[in-house]
Amino acid sequence: MLGTKSDLLSGLLKLGWEAPSGDRFQISHERVRDDALRPFRGNIGFITGRPVWEPRLRRYEIDRQNTVFSYSRTTALGWWDPKGVLAYSRTNVDTPIFERPVGASTVPVSYPGTGTTDSFNGKFENRFGLGSLGSVTAGVDFYKDKALYKDRNFRADEKASNVGLYAQARLTPIERTRISFGLRGDRQWFTGTTGREWDNAGLSRNISGEFDLIPEHLTLKAGYSHVWGGIQLAENFIMNPAWNYGTGLKPVTSDNVTAGLVARWQGFTLEGSVFRTVLDHARAARYAVASATLTREVESQGFEIGLGYAWEDGFVRAKYADVDVRIDNQRADSDTGTYLATPIGQIWTLTAAHTFKAYGVTIGADVEIVRDYKKVAPGNQPLKGYEVVNAFVEYKPLQLPHLTFRAEVKNLLDQTYADRATYGQEFGTVTPLYQPGRSFVLSAAARF
């Protein structure tokens, strides 16, 4: 696949210090840089019928940096069990922009375009221990985000700042019962590309619980949450300085519910769950002037069934999931669902591993079987299914347990397939980005 070669360099530096009092301070800095040729549309292999002056490949230079400072305690002092985090992240994407050739020329005009997203965020919270009853965690958090696009022709940016207060209780009020519930309040300030500002506020709430119908053998689980998500920033390379926001965007909210049963007996586990998520006013902005406030309603629902068996040195697990996704009450497709959701359908997974303790060797494999998906939107082509097998062997010398040697084979059957979440499989004019073929990976790690 043209445009899939990587040129990645990454590094992580982490420093930590723990005082005799139990106070721990840690700072880390990570930098990831990728500079290589990519498909002209970064998430698509190729689109037929595109303008002839667009090259098949163009260079994408991506530079991401994250700095995180944290404070915590390794031991609680009564009700004093704090945690604080401050973080700053910045991502730059540079790529050439191509314009239609002028006059009789067939050579396109190109110039650099840059997208930059940065975020300064943090939180401070404290866990209040309540003994055998459980605990309550309360805190405050914030973020200050900015998305910017600029080239020689124009500059556009959106900004969002948010402050939130929250509290979450995790309790065991009576024997065989575990419950969790919480409340959160947010206030957000949003600035559009035209400089207009809006502020919004909302509440989020959640409750979930487990009850042992038969202690150690049968557990009932259920949960519900309502989440207020504010206004999401648009993707950098589609931002338009002339966007018409009208009276402003509505904050996205979601309602989520899940319920299930888990049965255990002599190493066997059987579980099943159903779920449903509905997002209202989920932003799906496009470059067009009137599309700054384009939103969608997304509904995802389905069920999962799992069966597993574990023994002292290994396990085997199988799971089946069936997920249906609709957008604006229509069958989802990956174009309408850009930034939001893609069709899923039916998926089988099988995982197994076993450790030979006397030799320090672990072997394992997993299989993913994704069925054909025919419930596509009218006019779209069905999504093809695929089967992917991965296997590994890992060795930890008994005399040197801090060393790990691992050999893996990914996509053992050398399948040509596009992952179900890949853009464009429903459209006959799109060649999607296929996953790697059979791959061999050898790795070694030392932990100290």
C-alpha positions in Angstrom: 0.0 0.0 0.0 1.6 3.3 -1.2 1.9 5.8 1.6 2.0 3.4 4.5 5.7 3.4 5.3 6.5 4.9 8.6 9.3 7.2 9.6 8.6 7.3 13.3 10.9 8.5 16.1 9.5 8.6 19.6 10.9 9.2 23.1 9.7 9.3 26.7 11.5 10.7 29.7 10.0 10.2 33.1 11.3 11.3 36.5 9.8 10.5 39.9 10.6 11.3 43.5 8.9 9.9 46.6 9.4 11.6 50.0 9.6 9.7 53.3 6.2 11.1 54.1 4.6 9.2 51.2 4.2 12.3 48.9 5.1 11.4 45.3 6.0 13.8 42.5 6.4 12.8 38.9 7.1 14.6 35.6 7.2 13.1 32.1 7.8 14.4 28.6 7.0 12.5 25.5 7.7 13.4 21.9 6.5 11.6 18.8 7.5 12.6 15.3 6.4 11.0 12.0 7.6 12.4 8.7 6.6 10.3 5.6 4.6 10.2 2.4 0.9 9.5 3.0 -2.1 9.1 0.7 -3.4 12.5 -0.4 -6.4 12.0 1.8 -4.7 10.7 5.0 -7.5 8.2 5.9 -8.1 6.9 2.3 -6.0 4.8 -0.1 -7.4 6.5 -3.2 -10.6 8.1 -4.6 -11.3 7.7 -8.3 -12.4 10.8 -10.2 -10.4 13.2 -8.1 -8.8 16.2 -9.9 -5.8 15.2 -12.0 -3.5 17.7 -10.3 -3.9 16.0 -6.9 -0.9 13.7 -6.4 -1.5 10.1 -5.1 0.8 10.9 -2.2 1.9 13.9 -0.2 4.2 14.4 2.8 2.7 14.6 6.2 4.9 15.8 9.0 3.4 15.1 12.5 5.0 16.3 15.7 3.3 15.6 19.0 4.5 16.6 22.5 3.0 15.8 25.9 4.3 17.0 29.3 2.6 15.8 32.5 3.3 16.7 36.1 1.5 14.7 38.8 1.3 14.6 42.6 -0.1 11.8 44.7 0.3 10.0 48.0 1.3 6.3 48.3 -0.4 6.1 51.7 -3.6 7.9 52.8 -3.7 10.1 55.9 -7.2 9.6 57.2 -9.5 11.4 54.7 -6.4 13.0 53.0 -5.7 10.9 49.8 -5.1 13.6 47.1 -4.1 13.4 43.5 -3.2 16.3 41.2 -2.3 16.5 37.5 -1.2 19.3 35.2 -0.6 18.5 31.6 0.2 20.3 28.3 0.0 18.7 24.9 0.7 20.1 21.4 0.3 18.5 18.0 1.5 20.0 14.7 0.5 18.6 11.3 2.3 20.1 8.3 1.4 19.1 4.7 1.5 20.8 1.3 -1.8 22.2 -0.1 -2.3 21.9 -3.8 -4.4 24.3 -6.0 -5.7 24.0 -9.5 -3.0 24.8 -12.1 -3.3 28.3 -13.6 -4.1 28.7 -17.3 -2.6 26.0 -19.6 -0.2 24.8 -17.0 -0.5 21.2 -15.7 1.7 21.8 -12.7 -0.3 22.5 -9.5 0.6 25.3 -7.2 1.5 24.1 -3.7 2.2 25.8 -0.4 2.5 24.6 3.2 -0.6 24.2 5.4 -0.3 23.8 9.1 -2.7 22.5 11.7 -1.9 22.9 15.4 -3.9 21.7 18.4 -2.8 22.3 21.9 -4.4 21.7 25.3 -3.5 22.8 28.9 -5.5 20.8 31.4 -5.4 19.5 34.9 -7.3 18.2 37.9 -7.1 18.0 41.6 -9.1 15.5 43.5 -9.2 13.8 46.9 -10.4 10.4 47.9 -12.3 10.3 51.2 -12.1 6.8 52.6 -15.2 5.5 54.5 -13.8 2.3 55.8 -15.7 -0.9 54.8 -18.5 1.3 53.4 -16.3 2.4 50.4 -15.1 5.9 49.4 -16.1 9.2 47.9 -13.8 11.0 45.4 -14.4 14.7 44.8 -12.4 17.2 42.7 -12.2 20.0 40.2 -10.7 19.9 36.7 -10.2 22.3 33.7 -9.0 22.5 30.2 -8.0 25.2 27.8 -7.9 24.0 24.2 -7.2 25.6 20.8 -7.3 24.3 17.3 -5.6 26.4 14.6 -5.2 26.1 10.8 -3.0 28.5 8.8 -1.5 28.8 5.3 -0.6 31.7 3.0 -4.2 32.4 2.2 -6.0 32.5 5.6 -5.9 31.6 9.3 -8.7 30.1 11.3 -9.0 28.9 14.9 -11.5 27.8 17.5 -11.0 27.8 21.3 -12.7 26.1 24.2 -12.2 26.4 28.0 -14.0 24.4 30.6 -14.1 24.2 34.4 -15.8 21.2 36.1 -16.7 20.0 39.6 -17.4 16.4 40.3 -18.0 13.8 43.0 -18.2 10.0 42.7 -19.1 7.6 45.4 -18.2 3.9 45.3 -19.9 2.1 48.1 -20.7 -1.3 49.5 -23.8 -0.4 51.6 -24.9 -4.0 52.3 -23.4 -7.4 51.8 -23.4 -8.7 48.1 -24.1 -5.2 46.8 -21.7 -2.6 45.2 -23.0 0.7 43.9 -21.4 3.7 42.3 -23.0 7.1 41.6 -21.8 10.5 40.8 -22.6 14.1 39.8 -20.6 16.5 37.7 -21.2 20.2 36.7 -19.4 21.9 33.8 -19.2 25.4 32.5 -17.6 25.9 29.0 -16.6 29.0 27.1 -16.4 28.5 23.3 -15.0 30.9 20.7 -15.6 30.3 17.0 -13.5 31.2 13.9 -15.2 34.5 13.6 -14.3 35.6 17.1 -17.9 35.2 18.5 -18.1 33.7 22.0 -20.7 31.5 23.7 -20.8 30.0 27.1 -22.8 27.0 28.2 -23.2 24.9 31.3 -24.6 21.5 32.1 -24.9 18.6 34.5 -23.8 15.0 34.2 -24.9 12.1 36.3 -24.4 8.4 36.6 -25.3 5.4 38.6 -24.3 1.8 38.4 -24.3 -1.3 40.6 -23.6 -4.9 41.0 -25.6 -7.5 43.1 -24.5 -11.0 43.7 -27.6 -13.1 43.1 -25.6 -16.2 44.1 -22.4 -15.2 45.9 -19.3 -16.1 43.9 -21.4 -17.6 41.1 -24.0 -15.2 39.6 -23.8 -11.4 39.5 -26.2 -8.9 38.1 -24.8 -5.6 36.7 -26.6 -2.4 35.4 -25.7 1.2 34.9 -27.0 4.5 33.5 -25.3 7.8 32.7 -26.2 11.2 31.2 -23.2 13.1 30.0 -23.0 16.7 29.1 -20.0 17.1 26.7 -20.0 20.8 25.8 -19.0 21.9 22.2 -16.3 20.0 20.5 -13.6 21.9 18.5 -13.7 21.2 14.7 -10.9 19.4 12.9 -8.1 21.8 12.0 -8.0 21.3 8.2 -11.7 21.9 7.7 -12.0 25.1 9.7 -13.4 28.1 7.7 -12.9 31.7 8.9 -16.2 32.6 7.2 -18.3 30.0 9.1 -21.9 31.1 9.9 -22.6 30.0 13.5 -26.0 31.5 13.6 -27.2 31.6 17.2 -24.5 29.1 18.2 -23.9 25.4 18.7 -25.8 23.2 21.1 -23.7 21.2 23.5 -23.5 17.5 22.8 -25.1 15.2 25.4 -25.4 11.4 25.6 -27.5 8.9 27.5 -26.1 5.5 28.1 -27.6 2.4 29.6 -26.2 -1.1 30.1 -27.2 -4.3 31.9 -25.8 -7.7 32.1 -25.2 -11.0 34.0 -22.0 -12.8 34.9 -21.9 -16.4 35.9 -18.9 -18.2 37.3 -18.4 -21.9 38.2 -15.2 -23.9 38.7 -13.1 -21.7 36.3 -15.8 -21.2 33.8 -17.3 -17.7 33.1 -20.4 -16.9 31.1 -21.4 -13.3 30.7 -23.9 -11.4 28.6 -24.8 -7.7 28.4 -27.0 -5.3 26.4 -26.2 -1.6 25.8 -27.6 1.5 24.2 -26.0 4.9 23.7 -27.7 8.0 22.2 -25.8 11.2 21.4 -27.7 14.4 20.7 -26.2 17.4 18.9 -22.9 15.5 18.1 -20.9 18.0 16.1 -20.0 16.9 12.5 -18.8 20.2 11.0 -17.8 20.6 7.3 -15.9 23.3 5.5 -19.0 24.9 3.9 -20.0 28.3 5.3 -23.3 27.0 6.5 -21.9 23.8 8.1 -20.2 25.2 11.2 -23.2 24.1 13.3 -23.9 20.8 11.6 -24.8 18.1 14.2 -26.0 14.6 14.2 -28.0 12.3 16.4 -26.2 9.0 16.9 -27.7 5.8 18.3 -25.6 2.7 19.0 -27.1 -0.4 20.5 -26.4 -4.1 20.7 -25.4 -7.0 22.9 -22.3 -9.1 23.8 -22.0 -12.7 24.9 -18.8 -14.2 26.3 -17.7 -17.6 27.5 -14.3 -18.3 29.1 -12.4 -20.9 31.1 -9.3 -20.1 33.2 -6.9 -22.6 34.8 -3.8 -21.9 37.0 -1.5 -21.2 34.1 -3.7 -20.0 31.3 -7.1 -19.2 29.9 -9.3 -19.4 26.8 -12.1 -16.8 26.1 -14.7 -16.4 23.3 -16.9 -13.4 22.7 -19.6 -12.5 20.3 -20.9 -8.9 19.7 -23.6 -7.5 17.5 -23.7 -3.7 17.2 -26.1 -1.6 15.3 -25.3 2.1 14.6 -27.7 4.7 13.2 -27.1 8.4 12.5 -30.2 10.7 12.2 -32.3 7.5 12.4 -30.7 6.2 9.2 -28.2 3.4 8.7 -24.7 4.7 9.5 -22.0 5.0 6.9 -18.4 6.1 7.5 -18.8 9.4 5.6 -21.9 10.7 7.5 -20.2 9.2 10.6 -16.9 11.0 10.2 -15.8 12.0 13.7 -18.7 10.1 15.2 -19.3 6.4 14.4 -19.0 3.7 11.7 -21.0 0.6 11.0 -19.9 -2.4 13.1 -22.2 -5.5 12.7 -21.3 -8.9 14.1 -17.9 -9.7 15.5 -16.5 -12.9 17.0 -13.2 -13.0 19.0 -11.3 -15.9 20.5 -8.3 -15.5 22.7 -6.1 -18.2 24.5 -2.8 -18.2 26.3 -0.8 -20.7 28.5 2.3 -20.3 30.5 4.8 -23.1 31.0 6.2 -21.9 34.4 9.0 -24.4 34.5 10.5 -22.9 31.4 9.3 -19.3 31.6 7.5 -19.6 28.3 4.1 -18.3 27.4 2.3 -19.0 24.1 -0.9 -17.5 22.9 -3.1 -16.6 20.0 -6.2 -14.6 19.2 -8.7 -14.7 16.3 -11.1 -12.0 15.2 -13.9 -12.9 12.8 -15.9 -10.0 11.4 -19.0 -11.0 9.4 -20.2 -9.4 6.2 -22.4 -6.4 6.9 -25.3 -5.9 4.5 -27.5 -3.5 6.5 -25.9 -0.5 4.8 -27.5 2.8 3.9 -29.4 2.8 0.5 -27.1 3.0 -2.5 -24.0 1.8 -0.6 -22.2 -1.5 -1.1 -22.0 -4.1 1.6 -19.0 -4.3 3.9 -16.8 -7.3 3.4 -16.0 -9.5 6.4 -12.6 -10.8 7.3 -10.7 -13.2 9.6 -7.5 -12.2 11.4 -5.3 -14.6 13.3 -2.4 -13.4 15.5 0.0 -15.6 17.6 2.9 -15.0 19.9 5.5 -16.8 22.1 7.1 -15.0 25.1 10.1 -16.0 27.1 11.2 -14.7 30.5 14.4 -16.3 31.7 13.9 -17.8 35.2 17.2 -16.3 36.4 16.6 -12.9 34.8 12.8 -12.2 35.3 13.2 -8.5 34.4 14.0 -9.5 30.8 11.3 -10.4 28.3 11.8 -11.7 24.7 8.8 -11.9 22.5 8.1 -13.2 18.9 4.8 -12.4 17.2 3.1 -13.2 13.9 0.3 -10.8 13.1 -2.3 -11.5 10.4 -1.0 -15.1 10.2 -3.3 -15.9 7.2 -2.0 -12.9 5.2 -5.6 -11.5 4.7 -6.1 -8.4 2.6 -8.7 -6.5 4.6 -9.8 -3.1 5.8 -10.6 -2.9 9.5 -14.4 -2.3 10.1 -13.7 1.2 11.4 -11.8 2.2 8.2 -13.3 5.0 6.1 -14.9 4.5 2.7 -15.6 0.8 2.3 -19.2 1.4 1.4 -18.3 3.5 -1.7 -17.3 2.0 -5.0 -15.1 5.0 -5.8 -13.0 4.6 -2.7 -10.0 2.3 -2.2 -9.7 2.0 1.6 -6.6 1.8 3.6 -5.9 -1.9 4.1 -4.3 -3.3 7.2 -0.8 -4.8 7.1 -0.3 -8.3 5.7 1.5 -11.1 7.5 4.0 -9.4 9.8 6.7 -10.7 12.0 7.7 -8.9 15.1 10.7 -9.6 17.4 11.1 -7.6 20.6 13.1 -7.5 23.8 12.4 -5.5 27.0 14.2 -4.9 30.2 12.3 -3.5 33.2 14.1 -2.2 36.3 
